[in-house]
Structure formats: structure tokens, C-alpha cells
Amino acid sequence: MHGEVQKEAQATHRMVSPASIDAAQARPLTWKKVVKQATVVAVAGATLYLLLPKLIAVLGAWPRLSTLSPVWFTVMLAAELISFTCNFALQRLALRTRGWFAVVTAGLAGNAVTDSLPGGDAAGAAVQFAMLTTAGFDTGTAVSALTTFSLIGIGGLLALPVFTLPAILAGVPVSQGLVRTALLGLAGFAAFAVFSVIILRADWPLAAAGRAAQRLRNRVTRGRRPPVTGLDKRLLDQRDAMRRVLGKKWWQAILLTAGRLGFDFGCLLAALRATGADPQPSVVLLAYSAAGIVALLPLTPGGLGIVEASLTGLLVLAGVPAGHAVLAVLAYRIASYWLPLLAGLPAYLLYRHRYGRPVFRRATPGVDGQPPRSEAASP
């Protein structure tokens, strides 16, 4: 899941704006960009250093993989494969295409970039965006689709604690830490739902936010950069484009999001069963959702170290023996992080064989658009 959330990124599993995509596609390096990237690398390095003992413990369990149940390990891989299929099906829905090849190869390549670089969300999204537009997708459609997809993924992740309420109310033993996590998740989901309804149905909040951001930006950069105008209208146009992306197929998006998260959670459950552990699924779901929310923080490439540390500790709180938790997290990360990461280069090479080298274009909707070709044909 955590790989999912980040690869959309990530994207598995964060919303990336057109401006950040354009910035990632820009070739010239300035001293400000160098300082920014150095800061990101420094933060990632410090985070990995702090989490290094837990990461070493997880990776050190590698020789014990041979002790896993082959049947449950196969189930684990199959569940993650289905989760990825739901992920790409959701992108196909957002991009309004029947084709799979460009969507899958662009998604895997972008995910590999995201999971290889500190703060690599914008760079990964830029690669995915360039591959999609080179394959024939309209730039505005691609940006709106990726943004919509990211928002749906975040909303689905925040909604997971809702499904643990029946077990908690029924008296299933749950640590206080996980109960507080569930309450925070519920509060976050409620806020996200209210925010989404307001933004999608009313114009004035988004327009007011755009005007306020525009005034602040122009005041801060006065005399150094040309003033920005029409930000409120651009935000409303992007919001309308997001609504058009899904149209009447919103229910399919919900089902695919549920399938993506559900089968990824099933991968984790199968990993636990492969170690011989048999914890309460509802309690594991709390640990899963909490670790997923923590993994949204783009501090390390693909959440490396963060996911291992948080998920292992939360599984122990869920009643899983520490040795089983470490081994299960390693197996789960192989399926959700390492294998998709390794698939990125072959996917890119297959894409290059069919479409040639991706061409980086501006991500601003309505700029550099081009008529769709066969792969991007609307259904």
C-alpha cells in the first residue's frame, strides 16, 4: 500500500501540481534549486540515519524468507499484483482510455523515479506525465487525471479506520495507541470529506483561496518576478476538469480505489500468515492505515525506513510477535516496493521501443496540447 500511495504519486499511494511538474521538467539548474535539492537530500539522510536500526533489522531478516509458507507467499504476490491492476485501471478510467500499455509503463517508470529519489514525487510525476503526453494523451487531461487520482487515493487511505469501528465497538482488544490512531484517522477522513464536498460544489471558497494565494505570492516576490494574475480562475478551471475526468463513472473509481487498497492490505495479511502469525485482521487494518498515513510524508525515497519502522512497530502493537512482524514487513515491502521499483527500467525500455524517447512538455492545461492517438482514444 505504502508503495501504492507513493507511486502515484505514488504516486501509490500524493497530489502533485502542474507547477511542480513543470519545475521538475525544467533543464537549467539554479543555485536555489541546488540548495533545495541539497536540503531534501540532507533531510532524507538524517531520517534514514535515525531509522537505520529498524531498517537494518528488517533487511537483516532476508535469510529468513526461506522459512515463509510458499502458499501464503504466492497469495501475497497475487494480491499485490491485483492491487497494482486496480491502480492502473483507475488511471485508465481517469485518462478515459481503453489502452493499458502506455498507462502501465508510464506508471511503473514514474513510480521507479519517485521511489529512487529523496522528495522524488515531482520528478516521478514529470516522467509519468511526459510519457503519457508523448503516447498521445492531451496535457490537460493528463494533469487533471493524475491530480484526481492522487486525491482519490488519499481519501481512500483516510477512510480505512472507518472499517475498524465495528470491531472496536464490539470489544476486540486494541491498544490505546491504535485506538487514538483510529480516532485521528476518522477525524482526518471527516475533514477531507467536508473539504471535498465544499470544493467540488461551491466556487467561492476555491476562488477566495486562489485570490489570497495570488496576493501573498505577488507581495513576497514584488520587484523580482512578474505578478501572477487569474489564479482563482485557473483553480476553478482545474477543479472543473477534475469533475469531468470521472463524470458519471465515480462509482467505478470508488470500487477500484477500494480494490487497490483492499488487495494491498490482503498482501500484508498474507505476509503475516506466511510467517505463521494469525492476528485479528481489524486490528492489523488499523496498523496498516496508520503506517500508510505516516508514509505520506515525503522524507525518504519511497518511504524507505519510515514504512519499515512505523509498520513494524504498529504490528507489534496489534499483537504480532516482533520476529514475525519484522519478517512480514520485509516480505510485504518486497512485493509493494522493491519489485515495482525493479520493474521501472524494463517498463521504460518497453515504452521507448513503442513510442520513442518521451518529450517533456509544459504541464499547464491547454498548453502544448496535441490530438490523442490510438492508445489515448476515448471510450
Residue pairs with C-beta under 8 A, 6 or more apart in sequence:
1 12
1 13
1 83
1 157
1 261
1 264
1 265
1 267
1 268
1 288
1 292
1 336
2 12
2 13
2 291
2 292
2 295
2 302
2 303
2 307
2 311
2 336
2 337
3 10
3 12
3 13
3 111
3 115
3 302
3 303
3 333
3 336
3 337
3 340
3 341
4 10
4 12
4 13
4 83
4 84
4 87
4 153
4 260
4 261
4 264
4 336
5 11
5 12
5 13
5 14
5 153
5 154
5 157
5 292
5 295
5 296
6 12
6 13
6 14
6 111
6 114
6 115
6 121
6 295
6 296
6 298
6 302
6 303
7 13
7 87
7 107
7 110
7 111
7 114
7 115
7 124
7 340
8 14
8 87
8 146
8 149
8 150
8 153
9 16
9 110
9 111
9 114
9 121
9 124
9 125
9 150
10 110
10 111
10 114
10 115
10 121
10 124
11 110
11 111
11 114
11 121
11 124
11 125
11 128
11 150
12 87
12 111
12 153
13 153
13 157
13 264
13 292
13 295
14 121
14 150
14 154
14 296
14 298
15 147
15 150
15 151
15 154
16 121
16 122
16 125
16 146
16 147
16 150
17 147
18 143
18 238
18 363
18 364
18 365
19 363
20 121
20 122
20 125
21 122
21 125
21 126
21 129
21 143
21 363
22 362
22 363
22 364
23 122
24 122
24 123
24 125
24 126
25 126
25 129
25 130
25 360
25 361
25 362
25 363
37 119
40 118
40 119
41 118
43 118
43 299
44 118
44 119
44 299
44 300
44 301
45 118
47 299
47 300
47 305
47 306
48 55
48 300
48 304
48 305
51 300
51 305
51 306
51 308
51 309
52 305
54 305
54 308
54 309
54 312
54 313
55 304
55 305
55 308
55 309
57 312
57 326
58 308
58 312
58 326
58 329
58 330
58 333
59 330
61 326
61 327
61 330
62 330
64 327
65 327
65 330
65 331
65 334
67 275
67 327
68 274
68 275
68 327
68 331
69 273
69 274
69 276
72 270
72 271
72 273
72 274
73 270
73 271
73 274
73 331
75 266
75 270
75 273
75 274
76 267
76 270
76 271
76 274
76 331
76 332
76 335
77 267
77 335
79 263
79 264
79 266
79 267
79 270
80 263
80 264
80 267
80 335
80 336
80 339
82 259
82 263
83 259
83 260
83 261
83 262
83 263
83 264
83 266
83 267
83 336
84 260
84 340
86 256
86 257
86 259
86 260
86 263
87 107
87 256
87 260
88 100
88 103
88 104
88 107
89 256
90 149
90 152
90 253
90 256
90 257
90 260
91 103
91 107
91 145
91 149
92 98
92 99
92 100
92 103
93 246
93 249
93 252
93 253
93 256
94 144
94 145
94 146
94 148
94 149
94 245
94 246
94 253
95 103
95 132
95 137
95 141
95 142
95 145
95 376
96 141
96 145
96 245
96 378
96 379
97 103
97 137
97 375
97 376
97 377
97 378
97 379
98 377
98 379
99 374
99 375
99 376
99 377
101 350
101 351
101 354
101 375
102 131
102 132
102 135
102 136
102 137
102 351
102 355
102 375
102 376
103 132
104 347
105 131
105 347
105 348
105 350
105 351
106 127
106 128
106 131
106 132
106 135
106 351
107 128
107 347
108 340
108 343
108 344
108 347
108 348
109 127
109 128
109 131
109 344
109 345
109 347
109 348
109 351
110 124
110 125
110 127
110 128
110 129
110 131
111 124
111 128
111 340
111 341
111 344
112 124
112 340
112 341
112 342
112 343
112 344
112 345
112 347
112 348
113 120
113 123
113 124
113 127
113 344
114 120
114 121
114 123
114 124
114 125
114 301
114 302
115 124
115 301
115 302
115 304
115 337
115 340
115 341
116 301
116 302
116 341
116 344
117 123
117 124
117 301
118 299
118 300
118 301
119 298
120 298
120 301
121 298
125 146
126 360
126 363
127 358
128 146
129 139
129 142
129 143
129 146
129 363
130 358
130 359
130 360
130 361
131 348
131 351
131 355
131 358
132 142
132 376
133 139
133 142
133 358
133 359
133 361
133 368
133 370
134 355
134 356
134 357
134 358
134 359
135 351
135 355
135 373
135 375
135 376
136 370
136 371
136 372
136 373
136 374
136 375
136 376
137 372
137 375
137 376
138 369
138 370
138 371
138 372
138 376
139 361
139 362
139 363
139 364
139 365
139 366
139 367
139 368
139 369
139 370
140 241
140 365
140 366
140 369
141 241
141 245
142 363
143 238
143 241
143 363
143 364
143 365
144 238
144 241
144 242
144 244
144 245
144 365
145 245
147 238
147 242
148 242
148 245
148 246
151 196
151 242
152 253
152 254
152 257
153 257
153 260
154 192
154 296
155 189
155 192
155 193
155 196
155 257
156 257
156 258
156 260
156 261
157 261
157 289
157 292
157 293
157 296
158 185
158 188
158 189
158 192
158 293
159 189
160 185
160 261
160 285
160 288
160 289
160 292
161 181
161 182
161 183
161 185
161 186
161 189
161 285
161 286
161 289
162 185
162 186
162 189
163 282
163 285
164 182
164 282
164 283
164 285
164 286
164 289
165 182
165 186
166 282
167 174
167 280
167 282
167 283
168 174
168 179
168 182
168 282
172 280
172 282
172 283
173 280
173 283
173 319
174 182
174 283
174 286
175 317
175 318
177 317
178 283
178 286
178 287
178 290
178 314
178 317
178 318
181 286
181 289
181 290
181 314
182 286
185 289
185 290
185 293
188 293
198 205
199 205
199 206
199 239
200 239
200 243
203 236
206 232
206 235
206 236
206 239
207 232
207 233
207 235
207 236
208 232
209 232
209 235
210 231
210 232
210 233
210 234
210 235
210 236
211 231
211 232
213 231
214 228
214 229
214 231
214 232
217 228
217 231
218 227
218 228
237 365
238 365
241 365
246 253
264 336
265 284
265 285
265 288
267 332
267 335
267 336
268 284
268 288
268 328
268 332
269 281
269 284
271 328
271 329
271 331
271 332
271 335
272 278
272 279
272 284
272 315
272 320
272 324
272 328
274 328
274 331
275 324
275 327
275 328
275 331
276 324
277 320
277 321
277 324
277 325
277 328
279 315
279 318
279 319
279 320
280 318
280 319
283 318
283 319
284 315
284 318
284 320
286 314
286 318
287 311
287 314
287 315
287 317
287 318
288 311
288 314
290 310
290 314
291 307
291 310
291 311
291 314
294 306
294 307
294 310
295 303
295 306
295 307
295 310
297 303
297 306
299 306
300 306
302 337
302 341
303 337
304 337
307 329
307 333
307 337
308 329
308 330
308 333
311 329
311 332
312 322
312 325
312 326
312 329
315 325
315 328
315 329
316 322
316 325
320 328
351 358
361 367
361 368
362 368
372 378
